[in-house]
Amino acid sequence: ETIVAAAAGNQPLKFVDLGSGLGGLLCHLSTRLPSLQFEGVELAPLPALLSRLRARLTGRRNLRIRWGSFWKLDLKAYDIVFAFLSPVPMPELWRKARSEMRPGTLFISCAFEVPGVPPQQIVELDSPRQPRLLIWRM
């Protein structure tokens, strides 16, 4: 939340969560930062449906959940791209991010490194499930 708010400053910002699961992060951020736009993309049908329902129940107009593959999503529309996936897709996701994201935007990975590409910033988290955020400025 602090990183997203700092990145936005007083400007509108668009955040996407790739593989957004049940939408917990997005529901939290969209409530705490109502002037920003949040979007989630989830491939698994049941979590996508449940997170859409959850988003509607929050009543947040700044939150949208899509069902589908983030590999088909053009990342140039976003100021912050967030991923909490696994080590396996990280090299290919990094190539996608580098080719599509605009200069100055942020790519944030929760827990998983991009092999051979050190992040500009690492934020240690208190949760054992989510030990750290790795942040790259494009």
C-alpha positions in Angstrom: 0.0 0.0 0.0 2.8 2.4 0.9 4.7 1.7 -2.3 1.6 2.2 -4.5 0.6 5.4 -2.7 4.2 6.8 -3.0 4.4 5.9 -6.7 1.1 7.6 -7.4 1.8 10.8 -5.5 -1.1 13.1 -6.6 -1.4 11.5 -10.0 -3.8 8.9 -11.3 -2.3 5.5 -11.4 -3.3 2.1 -12.9 -2.2 -1.1 -11.0 -2.6 -4.6 -12.3 -2.2 -7.9 -10.4 -1.2 -10.7 -12.7 -2.7 -14.0 -11.3 -4.9 -12.1 -8.8 -6.4 -15.2 -7.2 -9.3 -14.3 -4.9 -8.6 -10.6 -5.1 -7.6 -9.9 -1.5 -4.7 -7.6 -2.4 -6.9 -5.7 -4.9 -9.8 -5.3 -2.6 -7.6 -4.0 0.1 -5.8 -1.5 -2.1 -8.9 -0.3 -3.9 -10.5 0.5 -0.6 -7.4 2.2 0.9 -6.5 4.1 -2.3 -9.9 5.1 -3.9 -8.5 7.6 -6.3 -6.4 4.9 -8.1 -7.5 2.2 -10.6 -7.0 -1.5 -9.8 -7.3 -4.5 -12.1 -6.8 -8.2 -11.6 -6.3 -10.9 -14.2 -6.9 -14.5 -13.1 -6.8 -17.6 -15.3 -8.5 -20.1 -13.0 -12.3 -19.8 -13.5 -13.5 -20.3 -9.9 -11.1 -17.8 -8.2 -11.8 -15.3 -11.0 -15.6 -15.7 -10.4 -15.2 -15.4 -6.6 -12.9 -12.4 -6.9 -15.4 -10.7 -9.2 -18.2 -11.2 -6.7 -15.9 -10.0 -3.9 -15.1 -6.9 -5.9 -18.8 -6.2 -6.5 -19.6 -6.6 -2.8 -17.0 -4.0 -1.9 -18.8 -1.5 -4.1 -15.5 -0.1 -5.4 -15.8 1.5 -8.8 -12.0 1.5 -9.1 -11.7 -2.3 -9.1 -12.0 -4.6 -12.1 -11.3 -8.4 -12.3 -10.8 -10.1 -15.6 -10.9 -13.8 -16.3 -8.2 -14.9 -18.7 -4.5 -15.1 -19.4 -2.3 -12.2 -18.5 0.0 -13.4 -21.3 -2.5 -11.8 -23.7 -2.7 -8.6 -21.7 -0.7 -5.5 -23.0 1.2 -4.2 -20.0 1.7 -0.7 -21.5 -1.6 0.5 -20.0 -0.3 0.0 -16.4 1.8 2.1 -14.1 2.5 -0.8 -11.7 2.5 -4.5 -12.6 2.4 -6.8 -9.6 2.9 -10.6 -9.7 2.9 -13.3 -7.0 3.3 -16.3 -9.2 6.2 -18.9 -9.0 9.8 -19.0 -10.1 8.9 -20.8 -13.4 7.2 -17.9 -15.4 9.5 -15.1 -14.1 12.1 -15.1 -17.0 9.3 -15.0 -19.6 7.3 -12.5 -17.6 10.3 -10.2 -17.3 10.8 -10.3 -21.1 7.2 -9.4 -21.6 7.4 -6.6 -19.0 10.6 -5.2 -20.5 9.1 -5.1 -24.0 5.7 -3.7 -23.1 5.9 -1.5 -20.0 6.6 2.2 -20.3 9.8 3.9 -18.9 9.4 4.9 -15.3 6.7 2.3 -14.5 7.1 -0.3 -11.7 7.3 -4.1 -12.0 6.8 -5.7 -8.5 7.3 -9.4 -7.8 6.3 -10.8 -4.5 8.9 -13.4 -3.4 10.2 -14.5 -6.7 13.3 -13.2 -8.4 14.0 -12.6 -12.1 17.1 -14.7 -12.7 20.1 -12.5 -13.4 18.3 -9.2 -13.0 18.8 -7.7 -9.6 15.9 -5.5 -8.4 16.5 -1.8 -7.6 14.7 -2.2 -4.3 13.8 -5.0 -1.9 11.1 -4.6 0.7 11.1 -7.2 3.5 7.6 -8.1 4.7 6.5 -9.4 8.1 4.4 -12.2 6.6 6.1 -15.7 6.4 3.9 -16.4 3.3 5.1 -13.3 1.5 8.7 -12.7 2.6 9.6 -9.7 0.4 8.8 -7.5 -2.6 11.3 -7.2 -5.4 10.9 -3.9 -7.3 12.2 -2.9 -10.7 11.7 0.5 -12.3 11.4 0.2 -16.1 
